[in-house]
């Protein structure tokens, strides 16, 4: 794990020392969650197991790494011990804010699947997951990832319960689902996460998400909160302009077909593993609205719009509903949409490196505890990476002005 963190900005020795200090710090932070010292110690060993180099983070593997003769102590952390996974979630969020906070951050909402056998694991059902690209037997978790110029890490999570679960009291009781948990759509779970982030004064200016979250209550919530968004919508979603010339009306797909070649702009949505992630983009401003219509804090005009992405290789289209301060450039909106790659990277890393999908517990509490511990491990490594490789200072207009003043006059 240390090897994967090393970079030229910090020596291996410095990174090792930073890793050890960070691990001591996070163990100290989570200690109040556990009533007994032995349980706290086992939780620390559980965390060390997630951070270890073992490819599989199963109970037996973690037990072997901890020097235990069997997996029962590791399994007890998820199932038999009494501690609050939501309190750990909040510790993770606060830890991420201490290390990665930035006012221009993007909160990215997305989901991932956890493939399962049988019907006993809480929330398991035959349902679609993008992880497998098909309908299969799995659990679905909805996540919020905080993405800033300093790095990215999970700050919230929720297990999605299909109606076949919430309509079956026996299954809920068997997996220890709390009595106050009822059916909630994935967008509803997302609105709760955003509400928790806002209540905790998490600094962010934007929210990004795919088509599952793009229309409805989530948009209204963000407008009332004064947050911009770039949210996916399907090709049949209808857009209409008002107060703009020329007026437009139609489905997203129809509006895309009417765009002229000069309306498109080739832009990068960020750096990928093979270089800039270039696409062709088109942005339609649909209406300017007074922010005071939605909340009493913000003032000025905000713009409702449609952002269209066209893949260069095959002209495949994707559509996004946007909300932003008037005058926001298409480059800014493309950059916000490009932040969505971070949650995909987070899922891949968390599954491959930290055992996000290696949970063997079948209960509601077991899922949230396991996932929250993985989130803590991920956050710790994200903080180390940032501290070992400091982010360059953010450019400001003042810096640009100072640079312009010191520039020698032309000959």
Secondary structure, 3 states (H helix, E strand, C coil): CHHHHCECCECHHHHHHHHHHHHHHHHHHHHHHCCCHHHHHHHHHHHHHHHCCCCCCCHHHHHHHHCCCCCHHHHHHHCCCCCCHHHHHHHHHHHHHHHHCCCCCEEEEEEEEEECCCCCCCCCEEEEECCCCEEEEEEEEEEEEEEECCEEEEEEEEEECCHHHHCCHHHHHHCCCCCCCCCCCHHHHHHHHHHHHHHCCCCCCEEEECHHHCCCHHHHHHHHHCCEEEEEECCCCEEECCCCCCCCEEEHHHHHHCCCHHHCEEEEEEEECCEEEEEEEEEEEEEEEEHHHCCCCCCCEEEEEEEEEECCCCCCEEEEEEEEECCCCHHHHHHHHHCCHHHHHHHHHHHHHHCCCCCCCCCHHHHHHHHHHHHHHHHHHHHHHHHHCCCCCCCCHHHHHHHHHHCCCCC
